[in-house]
Amino acid sequence: MHISIICFSLTGYTTAEKIKKSLQQCGYTADLFKKSKYLEDSIAENTAVWTGHHFKTDDGLVFVGACGIAVRSIAPYVASKKSDPAVLVVDECGKFVISLLSGHLGGANALALKTAEILGAEPVVTTATDLHDRFAVDVFAKNNHCAIFNMKAAKEVSAAILAGESVGFYSEFPWTGSLPRGLKVCTPEDSGKPEAGIAVTVHRACLPFTSTVQIVPKAVVLGLGCKKDKEAEIIRQEAEACLESESIYQEAVSQIASISLKKEELFKTQLRAILRAGAYGEVSILYPLITSVEEFKRAKALLREVEEELADFGIPCGKVRQGVMIETPAAAVLSDLLAAEAEFFSIGTNDLSQYTMALDRENPRTEEYFDSHHPALLRLIEYTVKNARAAGIPVGICGDLGSDESLTEFFVKVGVDELSVPPSRVLPLREKIRNID
């Protein structure tokens, strides 16, 4: 956080210097400016011009002097809670620290408390939610690194909370813990829900309340595929068009990603490390989320390339077994073809179950529809095991179903070779297997 401090007298300079040094020790970037003919190195520009420049570029301004100077200096530049920097006023003797502007989103309240602690001064914070120790939606957004949209609705939410009225809360994402006082869980379909509410969302069109303040987390990964050396401007335009078509805020994007096989250098680095480790013992590679035979063949080809590169440099490497994690319906359906290429299978039941049933297994709203014994899932498992055995390769079960004793007999009878389970489940499963006829 970059802070610019300005003082107007010798006494004020002493106070300002103390603030600057202490903030720097706390990890802030802080600069001190002087505006007085009685102080050396005084700035030549007038205070209003100085303020205009630093108001646009800095995270916070601290005026060490009269409150009126600060008010008149910042007045022409005040624009929005979302863009204005934090502004503090400290009297020249360092007795009071006033959070003047952008208390929540700009961080002025927090900065005022820190500055008051430095000076042993009295912090002056006037935002109502802080005075009454109530939930503030803009503070929540800032502390959780989320964007916030519809500041008018944010004011209405705060006003409702302070008046003791219920405020709706809706989230597109699972959440844990208890809600702050005054918030009520709602869905877009609920009748009689509060008029003002908060929506944690990445979608512009998600407006479940008459007055909705949107909290937008960085929860979107934008998948991107393009040819090498594609112009950056074209990529930007395509990305923006994609987000616009899906009504997704740009602020929700946390990163842009491509599949690992496109990033072959990174993938080959990983393979190189595995091969070198293989020189000291048996090593196996299990490729996840395979959906086609061609994808698996390409991964194997890259491993051969890396083996040859290591051999050229005389670097020892070991034999590596290559297997496929069967965790997509596509891989299960193609398991007869994949078995001809792989040295072993591991059936990832957690992902295979959710992809087969098109359900998010971690979403509490879809829990009732999730069936780990669904006939389609069990058929895919049995089919995969059958193909592995026909090809003469071992096949194991991993994921939660491996520990499910109600399925142990099924796994044994279809021909599963091993179960991957937590240590605490080993003895009960051994006993279960011993008692199977």
Secondary structure, 3 states (H helix, E strand, C coil): CEEEEEECCHHHHHHHHHHHHHHHHCCCEEEEEECCCCCCCCCCCCHHHHHHHHHHHCCEEEEECCHHHHHHHHHHHCCCCCCCCEEEEECCCCCEEEEEECCCCCCHHHHHHHHHHHHCCEEECCCHHHHCCCCCHHHHHHHCCCEEECHHHHHHHHHHHHCCCCEEEEECCCCCCCCCCCEEECCCCCCCCCCEEEEECCECCCCCCCEEEEEECCCEEEECCCCCCCCHHHHHHHHHHHHHHCCECHHHEEEEECCHHHCHHHHHHHHHHHHHHHHHCCEEEEECCCCCHHHHHHHHHHHHHHHHHHHHCCCCCCCEEEEEEECCHHHHHCHHHHHCCCCEEEEEHHHHHHHHHCCCCCCHHHHHHCCCCCHHHHHHHHHHHHHHHHHCCCEEEECHHHHCHHHHHHHHHHCCCEECCCHHHHHHHHHHHHCCC
